C-alpha cells in the first residue's frame, strides 16, 4: 500500500509517523514545503516556494502542484497533517 503524507518534514510527529509506517512495510511518500525530512527510506517531494505573494494565487499554485503529485504517484491513502 502506498501512503502519501502531506506534512511538515520538520515536525517530530511527521518523523514518528513515517518511521513507524515504513517499519510496518508500507511505501511512503512525503510532500512537504520545508525541505527537512526524517531519517528513513522513503520518497520526498518538496513543493518549492512560489513566486506569488498574493495568498490566493499561492494557494491555487500549491493546490495545482499537489494535484499533479497525487495524479503522478497514485497513492492508496492520503494523510494530511499540516496545522
C-alpha positions in Angstrom: 0.0 0.0 0.0 1.2 3.5 -0.9 0.6 6.3 1.6 1.1 9.9 0.7 1.8 12.1 3.8 1.2 15.9 3.4 3.0 17.2 6.4 5.9 19.5 7.6 9.1 17.4 7.4 10.5 19.3 10.4 7.7 18.0 12.7 8.6 15.3 15.2 5.1 13.9 14.7 5.8 13.5 11.0 9.1 11.8 11.7 7.5 9.3 14.1 4.5 8.5 11.8 6.7 8.0 8.8 9.3 5.8 10.6 6.5 3.6 12.0 4.7 3.4 8.7 7.8 2.3 6.9 8.6 -0.2 9.6 5.2 -1.7 9.0 6.1 -2.3 5.4 4.1 0.5 3.6 5.5 2.6 0.8 5.6 6.2 2.0 5.8 9.5 0.1 6.2 12.7 2.0 5.1 16.0 0.5 6.5 19.0 2.4 7.4 22.6 1.9 10.2 23.0 4.4 12.7 20.6 2.8 13.5 18.9 6.1 13.0 15.1 6.1 13.1 12.3 8.6 15.9 9.8 8.6 14.1 6.8 7.0 13.9 5.4 3.5 11.0 6.9 1.5 10.4 9.3 -1.3 10.2 13.1 -0.5 8.6 15.7 -2.8 9.2 19.3 -1.8 6.8 21.9 -3.1 9.1 24.9 -3.7 8.3 28.4 -2.6 6.2 30.2 -5.1 6.9 33.5 -6.9 3.4 34.6 -5.9 3.0 36.9 -3.0 -0.8 37.1 -3.2 -2.2 34.4 -0.7 -5.0 33.4 -3.1 -2.6 32.8 -6.0 -0.2 31.0 -3.7 -3.0 28.7 -2.6 -4.0 28.0 -6.2 -0.4 27.3 -7.2 0.1 24.9 -4.3 -3.2 23.1 -5.0 -2.2 22.6 -8.6 1.2 21.3 -7.6 -0.4 18.9 -5.1 -3.0 17.7 -7.6 -0.2 16.9 -10.1 1.7 14.9 -7.4 -1.3 12.9 -6.4 -2.0 12.1 -10.0 1.5 11.0 -10.7 2.1 9.0 -7.5 -1.4 7.4 -7.4 -1.4 6.8 -3.6 -3.9 4.4 -1.9 -4.2 6.7 1.1 -3.6 10.4 1.6 -2.8 11.6 5.2 -2.8 15.4 5.8 -1.2 16.8 8.9 -0.4 20.4 8.4 -1.9 22.7 11.0 
